[in-house]
Amino acid sequence: MSSNLVFDLPEKLDQIEVHKLIESARFKKPTSILFDWTKCEESSKIALCLVLNLMLEFEQSGIRTRHTSHERNHYFKTIIYPFISFPTQSLEVQESNLGAFLAGVENDAILSRVMAMKDYLRSIRELDLFNINPLETIFSELYMNICQHSWKNNGIVFVAIEPENNIIELIISDIGVGIPANIRESFIEYEERTDAEAILYATEDLITTKSIEQNYGRGLSTLKTSVIALNGSAEIYSGYGGLLIEKEGIVLKSYKQHNNGTQIHIRIDFRNFEVRADFNFTEDVEF
C-alpha cells in the first residue's frame, strides 16, 4: 500500500480527469492524498461534484485528504476552497456561494433531506414568482434514485442559480456502479446493448432495478418528461454512454473514457415555469 498519493491537477479540470483520479486512487489504495490546485484555473461543476464525492469515499475508507494551492491562486480561494471546506462527514444541506450541497447520503435520511432541499429551493429569491413544483418533483425523484444506487452511500446534489441568464442548474452525481451495469444485471436482453441504449431504457416509465422495495421506476422517466415539458436540457453520463435530452429529441452518445457512477446535469430557464398563482378564497366563503 502506498503511503501518499499526489494529484497535480491540470489547468482545466473536467470530469474525465476526475474519473482518472478516482480509478488511480482505488487502484493504488493510499493512506493519504494531496490535491495540488496550484495550476488549476478552471473546472466544470460536475468535476467539482466528483471531487467532493471522491473526498467522501476517502473519508469513509479512512484515507486522509489534503489540499494545497499557491495563496495567489484566486480560483482556489474563491471557488475551490468554499467548495471543499465543508466537513463531508457531517454535510447534509449546506449553502455556499456555489449553491447547495447534499452529501453523506443515507436511505434513512431521504425524507428529511428532501424536505430541507425543498426549503432551500423555496428560499431562492429569483424563484419567488414561479411555481417550482416541477423542479421539486425532479429533485425528489432523482435524489431518492441516487440514495438507492450510490456506492457506499456517496452522492452529491448541487444547485446553482444564474439570475442574469434566468437559468437554474441542477447536478446530481454519484460514483456507484452506474446505470448500464444496473440495467444489465436486471434485464438480460440488455447484456449486449450499448451503455447509451441501457441508459435510454432506464428513462422509460416504470423501469426499475428494484434496489429497494419503494423504488417504482419513475425517477429518470420524470426527469425526461419534465425537462422536455419545461424546454430545458439534461445530460446523463454513465459508463461509456450518455444521453442528451432536449425538447427537440434525445441524442445517444458514446465515450472512450469510462464514467464512474452516474452524473446528471440539468439546465432549465426558470421563466418556463408557470407563474405562481396567489388565490384569495375569501369571496367564495358563504356563511
Residue frames relative to the residue before (quaternion, step in Angstrom):
aa qw qx qy qz dx dy dz
M 1.0000 0.0000 0.0000 0.0000 0.00 0.00 0.00
S 0.3755 -0.7177 0.5339 0.2426 3.61 -0.79 0.97
S 0.4808 -0.7033 0.4495 0.2688 3.55 -1.05 0.75
N 0.8148 0.0359 0.0196 0.5783 3.55 1.05 -0.72
L 0.1214 -0.7724 0.6211 0.0535 3.53 -1.14 0.73
V 0.1491 -0.7932 0.5878 0.0550 3.56 -0.80 1.05
F 0.1481 -0.7687 0.6182 0.0710 3.56 -0.90 1.01
D 0.1661 -0.7565 0.6274 0.0810 3.58 -0.54 1.20
L 0.2315 -0.8278 0.4973 0.1180 3.55 -0.06 1.28
P 0.5033 -0.6836 0.4405 0.2921 3.59 -0.97 0.86
E 0.7038 -0.4561 0.3334 0.4307 3.54 -1.32 0.19
K 0.7749 0.1396 -0.0779 0.6115 3.56 1.06 -0.78
L 0.1594 -0.8147 0.5555 0.0480 3.57 -0.43 1.26
D 0.0089 0.7969 -0.6036 0.0244 3.56 -0.72 1.07
Q 0.7252 -0.4611 0.2776 0.4294 3.57 -1.27 0.14
I 0.5803 0.5696 -0.3845 0.4370 3.61 1.11 -0.53
E 0.6506 0.5130 -0.3121 0.4650 3.57 0.96 -0.88
V 0.6741 0.4902 -0.3087 0.4583 3.60 0.91 -0.87
H 0.6132 0.5358 -0.3573 0.4574 3.60 1.02 -0.70
K 0.6197 0.5275 -0.3380 0.4727 3.58 1.06 -0.70
L 0.6301 0.5264 -0.3271 0.4678 3.58 1.03 -0.79
I 0.6390 0.5356 -0.3246 0.4466 3.56 0.96 -0.89
E 0.6804 0.4856 -0.2915 0.4651 3.58 0.86 -0.96
S 0.6503 0.5224 -0.3141 0.4533 3.57 0.98 -0.86
A 0.6760 0.4987 -0.2930 0.4566 3.57 0.91 -0.93
R 0.6616 0.4991 -0.3144 0.4629 3.59 0.97 -0.81
F 0.6707 0.5039 -0.2977 0.4557 3.58 1.05 -0.76
K 0.7532 0.4139 -0.2168 0.4629 3.58 0.86 -0.97
K 0.1838 -0.8374 0.4977 0.1313 3.61 1.23 -0.41
P 0.0892 0.8299 -0.5447 0.0817 3.61 0.59 1.08
T 0.4792 -0.6344 0.5113 0.3264 3.54 -1.31 0.17
S 0.7831 0.0443 -0.0495 0.6183 3.59 1.26 -0.37
I 0.1623 -0.7825 0.5977 0.0647 3.52 -1.19 0.63
L 0.1640 -0.7734 0.6083 0.0710 3.53 -1.00 0.94
F 0.1853 -0.7545 0.6217 0.0991 3.57 -0.81 1.06
D 0.1305 -0.7923 0.5928 0.0627 3.58 -0.65 1.09
W 0.1425 -0.8314 0.5369 0.0171 3.57 -0.36 1.33
T 0.3091 0.8132 -0.4670 0.1584 3.59 1.29 0.03
K 0.7691 0.3660 -0.1933 0.4869 3.58 0.85 -0.96
C 0.5626 0.6495 -0.3796 0.3429 3.57 1.17 -0.48
E 0.0532 -0.8173 0.5735 -0.0142 3.56 -0.76 1.09
E 0.7920 0.1134 -0.0574 0.5971 3.55 1.27 -0.11
S 0.1023 0.7763 -0.6206 0.0407 3.57 -1.14 0.59
S 0.4970 -0.6426 0.4874 0.3202 3.55 -1.13 0.63
K 0.6089 -0.5704 0.4019 0.3773 3.56 -1.19 0.47
I 0.6100 0.5295 -0.3556 0.4701 3.58 1.09 -0.63
A 0.6257 0.5394 -0.3387 0.4503 3.59 1.00 -0.79
L 0.6547 0.5037 -0.3168 0.4662 3.58 0.99 -0.81
C 0.6294 0.5199 -0.3340 0.4711 3.59 1.02 -0.76
L 0.6568 0.5076 -0.3101 0.4635 3.59 0.98 -0.82
V 0.6117 0.5363 -0.3515 0.4633 3.61 1.04 -0.69
L 0.6664 0.4858 -0.3069 0.4751 3.58 0.94 -0.86
N 0.6080 0.5362 -0.3408 0.4761 3.60 1.08 -0.69
L 0.6611 0.5110 -0.2996 0.4604 3.55 0.96 -0.93
M 0.6338 0.5232 -0.3255 0.4675 3.58 1.00 -0.80
L 0.6443 0.5229 -0.3152 0.4606 3.57 1.01 -0.83
E 0.6401 0.5144 -0.3195 0.4728 3.57 1.01 -0.81
F 0.6357 0.5213 -0.3281 0.4654 3.60 0.98 -0.82
E 0.6532 0.5322 -0.3122 0.4390 3.55 0.89 -0.96
Q 0.6802 0.4874 -0.2858 0.4670 3.57 0.96 -0.90
S 0.7028 0.4364 -0.2546 0.5008 3.58 1.22 -0.51
G 0.5406 -0.6534 0.3869 0.3621 3.58 1.27 0.12
I 0.4835 0.6526 -0.4405 0.3825 3.59 1.19 0.47
R 0.3772 -0.7341 0.5228 0.2131 3.56 -0.83 1.02
T 0.1318 -0.7850 0.6003 0.0781 3.58 -1.00 0.81
R 0.0353 -0.7767 0.6289 -0.0019 3.52 -1.10 0.84
H 0.1931 -0.7706 0.5989 0.1016 3.55 -1.27 0.47
T 0.0228 -0.7922 0.6098 0.0066 3.53 -1.06 0.75
S 0.1321 0.7628 -0.6269 0.0873 3.51 -1.18 0.65
H 0.5746 -0.5757 0.4437 0.3762 3.51 -1.16 0.56
E 0.5553 -0.6520 0.4017 0.3244 3.58 -0.91 0.91
R 0.6696 0.4848 -0.3102 0.4694 3.59 1.17 -0.42
N 0.4818 0.6487 -0.4511 0.3789 3.58 1.26 0.08
H 0.2915 -0.8008 0.5020 0.1472 3.56 -0.07 1.34
Y 0.6341 0.5532 -0.3368 0.4224 3.58 0.97 -0.83
F 0.6488 0.5106 -0.3215 0.4636 3.57 0.96 -0.83
K 0.7006 0.4906 -0.2820 0.4348 3.58 0.82 -0.99
T 0.7628 0.4001 -0.2112 0.4621 3.58 0.92 -0.86
I 0.7846 0.3166 -0.1504 0.5114 3.59 1.07 -0.70
I 0.7561 0.4196 -0.2352 0.4437 3.56 0.60 -1.13
Y 0.6965 0.4907 -0.3065 0.4243 3.59 0.70 -1.00
P 0.6510 0.4873 -0.3484 0.4661 3.67 0.85 -0.74
F 0.6407 0.5413 -0.3188 0.4415 3.55 1.13 -0.64
I 0.7842 0.3557 -0.1761 0.4769 3.60 0.83 -0.99
S 0.5463 0.6736 -0.3881 0.3120 3.59 1.22 -0.29
F 0.5566 0.5886 -0.4089 0.4201 3.61 1.21 -0.25
P 0.4204 -0.6671 0.5379 0.2983 3.63 -0.97 0.73
T 0.3733 -0.7889 0.4352 0.2209 3.57 -0.23 1.27
Q 0.5982 0.5901 -0.3781 0.3885 3.58 1.06 -0.62
S 0.7673 0.3324 -0.1818 0.5175 3.58 1.03 -0.75
L 0.4520 0.7184 -0.4350 0.3007 3.57 1.30 -0.04
E 0.0346 -0.7801 0.6246 0.0012 3.56 -0.78 1.02
V 0.7380 -0.2030 0.1590 0.6236 3.57 0.24 -1.23
Q 0.0367 0.8081 -0.5829 0.0768 3.54 -0.57 1.19
E 0.2361 -0.7534 0.5982 0.1372 3.52 -1.16 0.67
S 0.0481 0.7779 -0.6249 0.0457 3.55 -0.97 0.87
N 0.6976 -0.4379 0.3274 0.4631 3.55 -1.26 -0.13
L 0.6535 0.5013 -0.3137 0.4724 3.60 1.26 -0.12
G 0.7218 -0.3756 0.2749 0.5122 3.60 1.12 -0.38
A 0.5720 -0.5560 0.4520 0.3993 3.56 -1.14 -0.62
F 0.1487 -0.8095 0.5659 0.0494 3.55 -0.96 0.82
L 0.0989 -0.7456 0.6526 0.0917 3.54 -1.19 0.62
A 0.0758 0.7955 -0.5962 0.0775 3.59 -0.86 0.90
G 0.7357 0.3803 -0.2917 0.4787 3.57 -1.24 0.10
V 0.0967 0.8559 -0.5010 0.0840 3.53 1.08 0.84
E 0.0345 0.7792 -0.6241 0.0454 3.55 -0.95 0.93
N 0.5667 -0.6403 0.3990 0.3311 3.56 -0.91 0.92
D 0.7061 0.4667 -0.2856 0.4495 3.60 0.94 -0.80
A 0.6815 0.4478 -0.2975 0.4965 3.59 1.26 0.03
I 0.3196 0.7891 -0.4845 0.2011 3.58 1.26 0.13
L 0.7133 0.4815 -0.2869 0.4206 3.59 0.62 -1.11
S 0.6836 0.4918 -0.3067 0.4435 3.58 0.81 -0.96
R 0.6960 0.4632 -0.2907 0.4653 3.58 0.96 -0.76
V 0.5879 0.5428 -0.3692 0.4727 3.57 1.11 -0.58
M 0.6712 0.4893 -0.3016 0.4680 3.59 0.92 -0.88
A 0.6405 0.5171 -0.3303 0.4617 3.58 1.00 -0.78
M 0.6601 0.4979 -0.3127 0.4675 3.56 0.99 -0.80
K 0.6269 0.5222 -0.3388 0.4685 3.59 1.02 -0.72
D 0.6168 0.5310 -0.3431 0.4689 3.58 1.03 -0.75
Y 0.6328 0.5270 -0.3304 0.4612 3.57 1.03 -0.80
L 0.6572 0.5128 -0.3175 0.4520 3.59 0.87 -0.93
R 0.6858 0.4898 -0.2859 0.4562 3.57 0.97 -0.87
S 0.6454 0.5261 -0.3209 0.4513 3.58 1.20 -0.37
I 0.5410 0.6306 -0.4047 0.3819 3.58 1.23 -0.24
R 0.4507 -0.7453 0.4273 0.2424 3.54 -0.45 1.27
E 0.6546 0.5489 -0.3230 0.4073 3.58 0.95 -0.86
L 0.7017 0.4526 -0.2653 0.4821 3.60 1.22 -0.40
D 0.3378 0.7952 -0.4626 0.1989 3.58 1.30 0.01
L 0.7361 0.4599 -0.2397 0.4350 3.58 0.91 -0.90
F 0.7245 0.4915 -0.2238 0.4283 3.54 1.23 -0.42
N 0.4678 -0.6206 0.5507 0.3046 3.51 -1.30 0.50
I 0.1105 -0.8419 0.5272 0.0334 3.59 -0.26 1.24
N 0.2627 0.7912 -0.5155 0.1983 3.61 1.17 0.39
P 0.6484 0.5055 -0.3554 0.4447 3.66 0.87 -0.74
L 0.6479 0.5165 -0.3157 0.4624 3.57 1.01 -0.80
E 0.6492 0.5109 -0.3124 0.4690 3.58 0.97 -0.85
T 0.6398 0.5221 -0.3263 0.4600 3.59 1.02 -0.76
I 0.6293 0.5228 -0.3277 0.4725 3.58 0.96 -0.89
F 0.6831 0.4992 -0.2949 0.4441 3.54 0.82 -1.01
S 0.6730 0.5138 -0.3124 0.4307 3.60 0.77 -1.00
E 0.6812 0.4921 -0.2954 0.4545 3.57 0.84 -0.98
L 0.7124 0.4559 -0.2720 0.4590 3.57 0.85 -0.93
Y 0.6297 0.5287 -0.3485 0.4500 3.58 1.04 -0.67
M 0.6444 0.4973 -0.3253 0.4812 3.58 0.97 -0.78
N 0.6108 0.5565 -0.3395 0.4494 3.57 1.09 -0.73
I 0.6956 0.4665 -0.2866 0.4652 3.58 0.86 -0.91
C 0.5929 0.5586 -0.3627 0.4526 3.58 1.11 -0.61
Q 0.7237 0.4743 -0.2432 0.4383 3.53 0.94 -0.94
H 0.7840 0.3538 -0.1655 0.4824 3.58 1.09 -0.61
S 0.5218 0.6738 -0.4176 0.3151 3.61 1.16 -0.32
W 0.4723 -0.6560 0.5150 0.2853 3.53 -1.12 0.75
K 0.8375 -0.0266 -0.0350 0.5446 3.58 -0.75 1.09
N 0.6239 -0.5882 0.3291 0.3956 3.58 1.08 0.78
N 0.3864 0.7090 -0.5059 0.3034 3.61 1.09 0.59
G 0.3057 0.7466 -0.5594 0.1904 3.56 -0.86 0.90
I 0.1050 -0.7913 0.6017 0.0290 3.54 -0.97 0.91
V 0.1061 -0.7540 0.6437 0.0768 3.54 -1.07 0.78
F 0.0825 -0.7965 0.5990 -0.0013 3.56 -0.86 1.02
V 0.0293 -0.7845 0.6194 0.0033 3.56 -0.90 0.91
A 0.0291 0.7893 -0.6123 0.0362 3.56 -0.91 0.93
I 0.2096 -0.7544 0.6114 0.1144 3.53 -1.17 0.70
E 0.1067 -0.7598 0.6383 0.0617 3.55 -1.00 0.91
P 0.2228 -0.8282 0.4960 0.1362 3.62 0.23 1.23
E 0.6548 0.5329 -0.3261 0.4252 3.58 0.99 -0.80
N 0.7468 0.3397 -0.2037 0.5343 3.59 1.20 -0.51
N 0.4063 -0.7334 0.4465 0.3126 3.59 1.35 0.01
I 0.4810 0.6814 -0.4119 0.3669 3.57 1.17 0.60
I 0.0980 -0.7237 0.6763 0.0967 3.53 -1.13 0.74
E 0.1413 -0.8057 0.5751 0.0126 3.51 -0.82 1.10
L 0.0583 -0.7936 0.6054 -0.0156 3.55 -0.89 1.00
I 0.0202 -0.7819 0.6230 -0.0093 3.57 -0.81 1.03
I 0.0399 -0.7632 0.6449 0.0122 3.54 -0.90 0.97
S 0.0089 0.8377 -0.5378 0.0949 3.53 -0.61 1.14
D 0.0906 0.7660 -0.6361 0.0212 3.55 -1.10 0.72
I 0.2997 -0.7351 0.5724 0.2053 3.57 -1.25 0.24
G 0.2356 0.7826 -0.5267 0.2338 3.52 0.88 1.07
V 0.7758 -0.3409 0.2376 0.4748 3.59 -1.18 -0.49
G 0.5003 -0.6822 0.4089 0.3422 3.58 1.18 -0.39
I 0.6460 -0.5590 0.3725 0.3625 3.55 -1.23 0.58
P 0.6747 0.5050 -0.3397 0.4176 3.68 0.70 -0.91
A 0.6506 0.5142 -0.3227 0.4563 3.59 0.95 -0.84
N 0.6526 0.5108 -0.3136 0.4636 3.59 0.97 -0.83
I 0.6610 0.5055 -0.3092 0.4604 3.59 0.95 -0.89
R 0.6800 0.4944 -0.3022 0.4492 3.61 0.85 -0.90
E 0.6292 0.5374 -0.3347 0.4509 3.57 1.08 -0.67
S 0.7597 0.3951 -0.1949 0.4783 3.58 1.04 -0.78
F 0.7825 0.2313 -0.1103 0.5675 3.59 1.16 -0.58
I 0.3323 -0.8018 0.4666 0.1701 3.55 -0.13 1.35
E 0.6155 0.5755 -0.3486 0.4104 3.59 1.11 -0.63
Y 0.6862 0.4644 -0.2881 0.4800 3.61 1.24 -0.25
E 0.3518 0.7609 -0.4843 0.2505 3.60 1.22 0.23
E 0.7672 0.3408 -0.1789 0.5131 3.59 1.07 -0.75
R 0.5158 0.6441 -0.4240 0.3733 3.59 1.24 0.04
T 0.5876 -0.5691 0.4346 0.3768 3.56 -1.25 0.37
D 0.6454 -0.5160 0.3858 0.4104 3.56 -1.25 0.34
A 0.6365 0.5305 -0.3319 0.4509 3.60 1.00 -0.79
E 0.6495 0.5075 -0.3183 0.4683 3.59 1.00 -0.79
A 0.6326 0.5234 -0.3287 0.4668 3.58 1.06 -0.73
I 0.6431 0.5096 -0.3212 0.4728 3.58 1.00 -0.78
L 0.6368 0.5260 -0.3248 0.4608 3.57 0.97 -0.85
Y 0.6410 0.5181 -0.3222 0.4658 3.59 0.96 -0.82
A 0.6436 0.5381 -0.3200 0.4403 3.59 1.03 -0.79
T 0.6632 0.5041 -0.3166 0.4537 3.61 1.16 -0.44
E 0.5083 0.6301 -0.4399 0.3887 3.59 1.24 0.00
D 0.6092 -0.5968 0.3863 0.3512 3.56 -1.12 0.71
L 0.8563 0.1478 -0.1561 0.4696 3.54 -1.10 0.93
I 0.4757 0.6255 -0.4767 0.3939 3.61 1.18 0.38
T 0.1474 0.7917 -0.5718 0.1565 3.56 -0.59 1.17
T 0.3569 -0.7073 0.5661 0.2280 3.52 -1.22 0.60
K 0.3819 -0.7701 0.4443 0.2523 3.57 1.35 0.20
S 0.0614 0.8152 -0.5680 0.0952 3.54 0.76 1.09
I 0.7537 0.0046 -0.0479 0.6555 3.56 1.21 -0.56
E 0.6848 -0.5222 0.3207 0.3943 3.58 -1.20 0.49
Q 0.6935 0.4949 -0.2787 0.4432 3.59 1.08 -0.75
N 0.5212 0.6379 -0.4208 0.3798 3.60 1.25 -0.01
Y 0.1038 -0.8420 0.5292 0.0123 3.58 -0.44 1.24
G 0.5383 -0.6800 0.3841 0.3167 3.58 1.22 0.25
R 0.5210 0.6514 -0.4145 0.3639 3.59 1.03 0.69
G 0.4546 0.7289 -0.4390 0.2631 3.62 1.19 -0.24
L 0.7617 0.3560 -0.2038 0.5016 3.59 0.60 -1.11
S 0.5940 0.5522 -0.3619 0.4596 3.57 1.15 -0.57
T 0.6491 0.5032 -0.3069 0.4809 3.58 0.97 -0.85
L 0.6115 0.5481 -0.3413 0.4574 3.55 1.01 -0.82
K 0.6878 0.5016 -0.2928 0.4354 3.58 0.76 -1.05
T 0.7176 0.4507 -0.2694 0.4576 3.59 0.73 -1.02
S 0.6709 0.5042 -0.3083 0.4478 3.60 0.96 -0.82
V 0.6586 0.5059 -0.3164 0.4585 3.58 0.91 -0.88
I 0.6538 0.5025 -0.3139 0.4706 3.58 0.95 -0.84
A 0.6614 0.5168 -0.3052 0.4499 3.59 0.94 -0.90
L 0.7300 0.4122 -0.2235 0.4972 3.58 1.08 -0.74
N 0.4364 -0.7227 0.4409 0.3049 3.57 1.32 0.20
G 0.4282 0.6842 -0.4759 0.3493 3.56 1.03 0.83
S 0.3726 -0.6938 0.5476 0.2828 3.53 -1.23 -0.47
A 0.0550 -0.7733 0.6309 0.0299 3.55 -1.20 0.59
E 0.1144 -0.7617 0.6347 0.0622 3.53 -1.07 0.83
I 0.1126 -0.7764 0.6188 0.0404 3.55 -0.96 0.92
Y 0.0687 -0.7843 0.6164 0.0133 3.56 -0.84 1.02
S 0.2561 0.7526 -0.5828 0.1685 3.59 -0.87 0.90
G 0.8108 0.0977 -0.1143 0.5656 3.56 -0.83 0.98
Y 0.7362 -0.3520 0.2937 0.4978 3.54 -0.87 -1.01
G 0.6898 0.4771 -0.2716 0.4719 3.58 1.23 0.22
G 0.0506 -0.7939 0.6047 0.0387 3.49 -1.35 0.15
L 0.2469 -0.7332 0.6113 0.1667 3.51 -1.38 0.23
L 0.1399 -0.7113 0.6761 0.1314 3.50 -1.26 0.59
I 0.1061 -0.8084 0.5789 0.0088 3.55 -0.57 1.23
E 0.1399 0.7658 -0.6137 0.1314 3.54 -0.73 1.14
K 0.6800 -0.4814 0.3457 0.4317 3.56 -1.26 0.25
E 0.6482 0.5386 -0.3163 0.4355 3.57 1.10 -0.72
G 0.7422 -0.3417 0.2267 0.5300 3.59 1.18 -0.37
I 0.4781 -0.6472 0.5169 0.2921 3.55 -1.36 -0.06
V 0.1517 -0.7906 0.5911 0.0504 3.55 -0.84 1.04
L 0.2813 -0.7459 0.5828 0.1578 3.58 -0.87 1.02
K 0.1051 -0.8045 0.5841 0.0231 3.56 -0.97 0.90
S 0.1558 -0.7597 0.6210 0.1138 3.55 -1.26 0.44
Y 0.1662 -0.7955 0.5804 0.0521 3.57 -1.10 0.77
K 0.4782 -0.6556 0.5035 0.2967 3.56 -1.16 0.63
Q 0.7048 0.4211 -0.2425 0.5168 3.56 1.15 -0.70
H 0.4239 -0.7110 0.5036 0.2473 3.58 -0.87 0.97
N 0.2584 -0.7504 0.5913 0.1432 3.57 -0.97 0.93
N 0.3378 -0.7473 0.5387 0.1932 3.57 -0.55 1.15
G 0.8335 0.1349 -0.1044 0.5255 3.57 -0.90 0.89
T 0.5275 -0.5968 0.4922 0.3511 3.54 -1.12 -0.79
Q 0.0433 -0.7634 0.6437 0.0311 3.53 -1.05 0.83
I 0.0813 -0.7858 0.6131 0.0072 3.54 -0.90 1.00
H 0.0801 -0.8065 0.5855 -0.0201 3.55 -0.70 1.15
I 0.0384 -0.8189 0.5707 -0.0465 3.58 -0.51 1.24
R 0.0064 -0.7718 0.6358 -0.0032 3.56 -1.02 0.88
I 0.0374 0.7958 -0.5993 0.0792 3.55 -0.78 1.10
D 0.3802 -0.6689 0.5878 0.2500 3.55 -1.06 0.81
F 0.3280 -0.7979 0.4611 0.2074 3.60 -0.34 1.17
R 0.5034 0.6102 -0.4489 0.4155 3.59 1.23 0.06
N 0.6006 0.5556 -0.3579 0.4499 3.59 1.29 -0.19
F 0.5098 0.5875 -0.4409 0.4478 3.57 1.29 0.05
E 0.5417 -0.5896 0.4743 0.3660 3.55 -1.18 0.46
V 0.5114 -0.6079 0.5008 0.3436 3.55 -1.17 0.59
R 0.4593 -0.6982 0.4767 0.2728 3.54 -0.83 0.99
A 0.2977 -0.7659 0.5477 0.1577 3.56 -0.83 1.01
D 0.1779 -0.7523 0.6258 0.1042 3.56 -0.99 0.89
F 0.1326 -0.8321 0.5371 0.0386 3.54 -0.16 1.31
N 0.1821 -0.7420 0.6347 0.1161 3.54 -1.14 0.73
F 0.1652 -0.8342 0.5228 0.0588 3.57 -0.31 1.27
T 0.4186 0.7525 -0.4552 0.2266 3.62 1.18 -0.15
E 0.6723 0.5075 -0.3153 0.4371 3.59 1.01 -0.72
D 0.6605 0.5153 -0.3056 0.4526 3.58 1.22 -0.39
V 0.5893 0.5931 -0.3669 0.4079 3.56 1.24 -0.19
E 0.0659 -0.7965 0.6009 0.0136 3.58 -0.80 1.03
F 0.1784 -0.7796 0.5924 0.0972 3.57 -1.08 0.79
